[in-house]
Amino acid sequence: MLGIILSLAVALFILALWLWGGSGKKEQLKWVQIEKNKGKAGIKFLEEADRHGVHMTVNQYLAWWGVATGLGVALAILLSNPFMVLVTLGANYFVLKIYVSQYEIKTRGKAREQLGPAFLNLASAFRLQKNWLKALETIMPMLQEPLKSEFQYVYDAHKSGLPIGDAFQDMMIRLKVPEMQLFVTMAEISEQIGDAASEGVLVAGTYFQNKRLAVADLANVMISAVKENRGLTFMFIGVVLYFRIFQPDIFQVYMNTLLGKTLLTIYLSIAVAVPIFSYMILRKEI
């Protein structure tokens, strides 16, 4: 049995390397840019990944699923339970989504880290210059990617005639930062009453900075909870492997019945689902 598992693993590893090696050069894209949608053989996941800045070829995508299938088969043989293939493939579906969203969250997080100081500097520049375009021109050289591209988008949109409030509203939606709402509102008011709103814009910038610090603390707590859930998953899987390796007689008694196979599948499905759902909640909140 061990020989079968090793042979299968080696074959899938070689296949994965071959597919990955033929994937071609990855094209690096900026966080914010407009380009034609490049279809990936009609695979919705790859098109969605491209929109989030993760560039995976069809070969890489197939290699990923091939490895997951091989792992599922190996687990099915090791645990004498064919349902493990379904559990592994189901987990892989969410792992792919988490992989893409992790990149998106990481990129968005870099922008958020700079956003508080950037709004304070922008509000101060607007207070002095009484002009949004000039204020944006003042602070953009000091920004780093990916936030610099976001402010460049706001600058270009406002310069082309889009109201500054709408431009910041679009930024708030892209970055998923609802704490920007007060700043967006003050930007909209500044277009109606002009220079008199400059003090309000500065207050909104200060408020946003303080609010983001509080949200960052909450995010750190939630990330710790996700890590703890992931640790529990490894512990649950470790218990199963312990009985399979060190108590094979007891393990085989349960695996000889359909009920035992079903209960093990439910047990491992729950163990895998807990960190996945925790991560989905974290993604929604931050």
Secondary structure, 3 states (H helix, E strand, C coil): CHHHHHHHHHHHHHHHHHHHHCCCCCCCCCCCCCCCCCCCCCCHHHHHHHHCCCCCCHHHHHHHHHHHHHHHHHHHHHCCCCCHHHHHHHHHHHHHHHHHHHHHHHHHHHHHHHHHHHHHHHHHHHHHHCCHHHHHHHHHHHCCCCHHHHHHHHHHHHHCCCCHHHHHHHHHHHHCCHHHHHHHHHHHHHHHHHHHHHHHHHHHHHHHHHHHHHHHHHHHHHHHHHHHHHHHHHHHHHHHHHHHHHCHHHHHHHHCCHHHHHHHHHHHHHHHHHHHHHHHHHHHHC
